[in-house]
Amino acid sequence: MSAGLTAAGGLYQGVAQYEAGQERGSLYRANAGIAAQQFASEVKAGSENEERVLMKGEQQTGQQVAQIGASNLQQRGSPSQVVSSSAMINEMDALTTINNARRRAYGFQVQEVSDQRQASMARSAGDFNAAGSILAGGAKAYDEEQKAGSWF
């Protein structure tokens, strides 16, 4: 009887390890999906924020031009350099905004790939652990059967 119970226990443990590996794999796949959504969201938000920065800068440049004109200053020399410098700074702010968003997005992309690999490894580990438990249980049960002369 002991050998039969040992074999059944090995099989049960193997099935449990297989299912645990599948479950861990599903969890990692879900995490990869979340990371992919965060990647897309960050890319979209970065583009929208870049557009806002550019619009704000264009508004400031327009106000500067209007103030220069209202002050009866000519649109050349120092006033034009101020407007030109402001436009350049605005462009740099926009580039910084999109660059920062792309860096954050890249982090989510790396996380997605990592989670996909973890999912694959978890499933494989569950498969191998299950096979090992079933084989070990069978070997132990065979040994007990040889000593006892009966499976039950």
Rosetta blueprint (number, residue, H / E / L):
1 M L
2 S H
3 A H
4 G H
5 L H
6 T H
7 A H
8 A H
9 G H
10 G H
11 L H
12 Y H
13 Q H
14 G H
15 V H
16 A H
17 Q H
18 Y H
19 E H
20 A H
21 G H
22 Q H
23 E H
24 R H
25 G H
26 S H
27 L H
28 Y H
29 R H
30 A H
31 N H
32 A H
33 G H
34 I H
35 A H
36 A H
37 Q H
38 Q H
39 F H
40 A H
41 S H
42 E H
43 V H
44 K H
45 A H
46 G H
47 S H
48 E H
49 N H
50 E H
51 E H
52 R H
53 V H
54 L H
55 M H
56 K H
57 G H
58 E H
59 Q H
60 Q H
61 T H
62 G H
63 Q H
64 Q H
65 V H
66 A H
67 Q H
68 I H
69 G H
70 A H
71 S L
72 N L
73 L L
74 Q L
75 Q L
76 R L
77 G L
78 S H
79 P H
80 S H
81 Q H
82 V H
83 V H
84 S H
85 S H
86 S H
87 A H
88 M H
89 I H
90 N H
91 E H
92 M H
93 D H
94 A H
95 L H
96 T H
97 T H
98 I H
99 N H
100 N H
101 A H
102 R H
103 R H
104 R H
105 A H
106 Y H
107 G H
108 F H
109 Q H
110 V H
111 Q H
112 E H
113 V H
114 S H
115 D H
116 Q H
117 R H
118 Q H
119 A H
120 S H
121 M H
122 A H
123 R H
124 S H
125 A H
126 G H
127 D H
128 F H
129 N H
130 A H
131 A H
132 G H
133 S H
134 I H
135 L H
136 A H
137 G H
138 G H
139 A H
140 K H
141 A H
142 Y H
143 D H
144 E H
145 E H
146 Q H
147 K H
148 A H
149 G L
150 S L
151 W L
152 F L
